[in-house]
Amino acid sequence: MVLLGPEDCTCNKDVDHRLVRKNNTVSPPFAQPRRRNFPPALTEAELISVFRRFDGDGDCRLSWQDLKNAFHSLGSWSPSYRALTALCHADKNRDGYISEDEMDDPIRYALSCGYCAR
């Protein structure tokens, strides 16, 4: 049995050894390969149908609660925040509702979030 001393150690104290691969190259922990079977993102038509489905009272206007329920059904981690952000960007007349002519902005916002089919 041979004991190695500190002079035989080739480790570099500036390198995080959890990131070193076998060929001694450093890669960040977030550089993992993507899953290949990731579901496709929802289309604009699918998002329109989701938002229309959550129009609670059927008046063709979406309230904050309607938006919150829609974003929750889309799988948002923070549906209250998403609903408030969509309402602030889309409610041009500041009546607290998103009407039919203001519907383009929340659809674009939901598309930018990249929600996938469940």
C-alpha positions as CSV (number, residue, x, y, z in Angstrom):
1,M,0.0,0.0,0.0
2,V,1.4,3.4,-1.1
3,L,0.4,6.5,0.8
4,L,0.3,9.7,-1.2
5,G,1.5,13.0,0.3
6,P,0.3,16.5,-0.4
7,E,2.9,17.0,-3.1
8,D,1.4,14.1,-5.1
9,C,-2.1,15.6,-5.0
10,T,-3.0,17.2,-8.3
11,C,-6.3,18.7,-7.3
12,N,-6.9,22.4,-7.9
13,K,-8.7,24.2,-5.1
14,D,-10.2,26.8,-7.4
15,V,-12.3,24.2,-9.3
16,D,-15.6,22.9,-8.0
17,H,-15.0,19.2,-8.4
18,R,-18.7,18.4,-8.7
19,L,-18.6,20.1,-12.1
20,V,-15.5,18.2,-13.5
21,R,-16.3,15.4,-15.9
22,K,-14.1,12.4,-16.5
23,N,-12.2,14.1,-19.3
24,N,-11.3,17.0,-16.9
25,T,-13.5,19.5,-18.6
26,V,-15.7,21.8,-16.5
27,S,-19.4,22.1,-17.4
28,P,-22.0,24.1,-15.5
29,P,-24.7,22.1,-13.7
30,F,-27.5,23.5,-15.9
31,A,-26.0,22.1,-19.1
32,Q,-28.0,18.9,-18.9
33,P,-29.5,17.6,-22.1
34,R,-33.1,18.5,-22.7
35,R,-35.8,15.9,-22.5
36,R,-36.7,14.8,-26.0
37,N,-40.4,14.0,-25.2
38,F,-41.3,17.5,-24.1
39,P,-44.9,18.3,-25.0
40,P,-45.5,21.0,-27.7
41,A,-46.4,24.5,-26.7
42,L,-50.0,25.6,-26.9
43,T,-51.1,27.4,-30.0
44,E,-52.9,30.8,-30.1
45,A,-56.2,29.1,-30.9
46,E,-55.9,26.7,-28.0
47,L,-55.1,29.6,-25.6
48,I,-58.1,31.5,-26.9
49,S,-60.3,28.5,-26.1
50,V,-58.8,28.2,-22.6
51,F,-59.5,31.8,-21.8
52,R,-63.0,31.7,-23.2
53,R,-63.7,28.5,-21.2
54,F,-63.0,30.4,-18.0
55,D,-65.3,33.3,-18.6
56,G,-67.3,32.6,-15.5
57,D,-70.4,34.7,-16.1
58,G,-70.5,34.5,-19.9
59,D,-70.3,38.3,-20.5
60,C,-67.3,38.1,-22.9
61,R,-65.1,39.9,-20.3
62,L,-62.4,38.3,-18.1
63,S,-62.0,39.4,-14.5
64,W,-58.9,38.9,-12.4
65,Q,-60.4,35.7,-10.9
66,D,-61.3,34.4,-14.4
67,L,-57.7,35.0,-15.5
68,K,-56.3,33.4,-12.4
69,N,-58.4,30.3,-12.9
70,A,-57.3,30.1,-16.6
71,F,-53.6,30.4,-15.7
72,H,-54.0,27.8,-13.0
73,S,-55.5,25.4,-15.5
74,L,-52.5,26.1,-17.8
75,G,-50.1,24.9,-15.0
76,S,-48.8,28.3,-13.9
77,W,-46.7,28.2,-10.7
78,S,-48.0,31.6,-9.8
79,P,-51.5,32.1,-11.4
80,S,-52.3,35.2,-9.3
81,Y,-49.1,37.0,-10.5
82,R,-49.8,35.9,-14.1
83,A,-53.4,37.1,-13.9
84,L,-52.4,40.5,-12.5
85,T,-49.7,41.0,-15.1
86,A,-52.0,40.1,-17.9
87,L,-54.7,42.4,-16.6
88,C,-52.3,45.3,-16.1
89,H,-51.0,45.0,-19.7
90,A,-54.3,44.3,-21.4
91,D,-56.9,46.5,-19.6
92,K,-56.6,49.6,-21.7
93,N,-59.7,51.3,-20.4
94,R,-58.9,50.4,-16.8
95,D,-62.4,49.0,-15.9
96,G,-60.9,45.9,-14.2
97,Y,-61.9,43.5,-17.0
98,I,-60.4,42.3,-20.3
99,S,-63.0,42.7,-23.0
100,E,-63.1,40.9,-26.3
101,D,-61.2,43.7,-28.1
102,E,-58.5,43.6,-25.5
103,M,-58.0,39.9,-25.7
104,D,-54.9,40.0,-27.9
105,D,-52.5,41.1,-25.2
106,P,-53.2,38.3,-22.7
107,I,-52.9,35.7,-25.5
108,R,-49.5,37.1,-26.5
109,Y,-48.5,37.1,-22.9
110,A,-49.5,33.5,-22.4
111,L,-47.7,32.5,-25.6
112,S,-44.5,34.2,-24.3
113,C,-44.8,32.1,-21.1
114,G,-44.6,28.9,-23.2
115,Y,-47.4,26.8,-21.7
116,C,-47.5,23.3,-22.9
117,A,-50.4,20.9,-23.6
118,R,-51.1,18.7,-20.6
